[in-house]
Amino acid sequence: MRAFIDAGFDIINPAQINARDMVPEILKEEFGNQLVFWGGGVNTQKVLPFGRPEEVREQVRHACETFGREGGFVFNTVHNIQANVPVENMVAMIEALDEYR
């Protein structure tokens, strides 16, 4: 991340929370005053397509509380939403966002 900041970047997209060393709490603590995090709102490989709606809600809440603390967060999923996502999980994601704001 330091190399991105030194190169002049001020936003990172995606914040891929399921990748190695992309722990939201650590990213926010170490770089939150220098970078905006775009994405990382919900895991699109496992949680959104295969999780229960409550798991989706919890991951969205956690992302918003962690990355959104003191600003610097644009909610988005980790990557594109695929066709196999249950409608109830999409609804859970949107409802969690609505509750957070």
N, C-alpha and C positions, 0 to 999 in steps of 0.2 A: 504494500500500500504506500509505503514511504516514497517509492520511485514514482508512483502516479502523482502524488502530492507535489514532489519536487519538480515534476514535469509540467505542473500547472493545472492539473485536473482538479475539479472541485466537486465532482459527482461520480459515483460508481454505479453502474448498471450492467448486469444484475448484481444485487447482493444475494448471492447464491448460498443460502443458509445450510444447504445439505452438502456443500463441498467442504473438503478438508480445510481447517483453519478459518472458516467463515462463521465463527460463533458470534451471534448478534451482540451479546453483552460485552465481549472483548473488543469487537469492531467499534461499537459506540464509545466505549471508554477511551480507547487509544486514538481514534480518528474522528470522533463525532463533532469536534469543534473545527475540523478542517474539511470534511467531506459531507455531502448529502448522499444518503443511501436511497437508491431507487430500486424497488423490488425487495424481495425477501419477505413478502407479506404472508405467503403460504407456499409450502412445498408442492409443486405441480407433478412430481413423479410418484409420490406415495400418499401424502395426506389428502390432497384435494380429490384425486380420483378414487382412492381406496379406503380412506378414513371414514369414520362416522361423523355426522354433522357436528357433534360436540367437539371432536378433535380439531375439525376445521376452525370452529369458533375460537377455541383455545389458542391455536397457533396464530390466528389473525390478531387476537387480543395481545398476545405476547409480543408479536412483532411491532404492533403499534405502540405498546407501552415502552418497549426497549429502544427501538430506532426513533420513535417519535418524541421521546423525552427531550425537552428543550429545543424542539424543531429539528430540521434536517432529514426529513423522511418523506418520500413520495411512495404511497402504497401502490404496490403492484405485485402480482404473483412472481415467483422465481423465474419462470419462463412462460411461454404461451400455454393457454388452457387447451387441453386436448378434448376430442369429441367424446371420450368415455367417462367424463365427469358426471356423476349423478346430479340431477337438478337440485335435490335437497342439499347437496354440498355447496353448490353455487349460491343458493339462498342463504345458507349458514354464513358464508363468507361475506355476503352483502349485509346481512343483519348485524354481524359482528362489527363491521365498519361503521354502520349507522349508529350502533351503541357507543362506539369509541368516540365519535366526534362530539 
